[in-house]
Amino acid sequence: MAVKHIPTGEVHKGYKGGITDCGFDTRAKPEHWEESVEEITCDKKGCKTSYR
C-alpha cells in the first residue's frame, strides 16, 4: 500500500491512519495524506526499497 503526502507530492510505503515505513505518522495531520496507487518516490530507509 502507498500513501501520498499531498503538500509535497511524495509517495511513501504505508497507509493513511498509520505510520509510513520511513517513520512519518499519517495520523498527525490526516488531511495532508491520501491513499495512492502511485509508485513510491520516497528515498528514505524503509520506503526506498519498496516497489522498485
RODO-2510 file (C-alpha; in nm, 4 decimals, decimal comma):
residues 52
     n   res          X          Y          Z
     1     m     0,0000     0,0000     0,0000
     2     a     0,1162     0,3531    -0,0704
     3     v     0,0254     0,6858     0,0823
     4     k     0,0857     1,0271    -0,0737
     5     h     0,1819     1,3407     0,1189
     6     i    -0,0343     1,5992    -0,0582
     7     p     0,1718     1,9162     0,0169
     8     t     0,4967     1,7673    -0,1220
     9     g     0,3599     1,5066    -0,3637
    10     e     0,5959     1,2447    -0,2193
    11     v     0,4649     0,8866    -0,2122
    12     h     0,5599     0,6598     0,0803
    13     k     0,5112     0,2934     0,1620
    14     g     0,2408     0,2709     0,4275
    15     y    -0,1209     0,3627     0,4721
    16     k    -0,3353     0,6537     0,5885
    17     g    -0,4066     0,6281     0,9587
    18     g    -0,0742     0,4667     1,0453
    19     i     0,2999     0,5197     1,0220
    20     t     0,4894     0,5033     0,6920
    21     d     0,7812     0,2618     0,6594
    22     c     1,0236     0,5550     0,6935
    23     g     0,8570     0,6824     1,0100
    24     f     0,6044     0,9554     0,9222
    25     d     0,2886     0,9449     1,1354
    26     t    -0,0038     0,9983     0,8954
    27     r    -0,2377     1,0410     1,1926
    28     a    -0,0753     1,3706     1,2986
    29     k    -0,2240     1,5686     1,0070
    30     p    -0,4537     1,3249     0,8261
    31     e    -0,5732     1,5942     0,5837
    32     h    -0,2191     1,6014     0,4382
    33     w    -0,2297     1,2329     0,3374
    34     e    -0,4215     1,0242     0,0846
    35     e    -0,4039     0,6596    -0,0168
    36     s    -0,2367     0,6143    -0,3537
    37     v    -0,1545     0,3540    -0,6177
    38     e     0,1381     0,5597    -0,7487
    39     e     0,4988     0,4387    -0,7429
    40     i     0,6895     0,5018    -0,4183
    41     t     0,9038     0,8162    -0,4556
    42     c     1,0453     0,8409    -0,1012
    43     d     1,4195     0,7648    -0,0830
    44     k     1,4381     0,7295     0,2953
    45     k     1,5280     0,3993     0,4637
    46     g     1,2175     0,1827     0,4847
    47     c     1,0450     0,3220     0,1771
    48     k     1,3306     0,3323    -0,0742
    49     t     1,3496    -0,0431    -0,1293
    50     s     0,9765    -0,0782    -0,1909
    51     y     0,8236    -0,1198    -0,5363
    52     r     1,1490    -0,0549    -0,7220
***
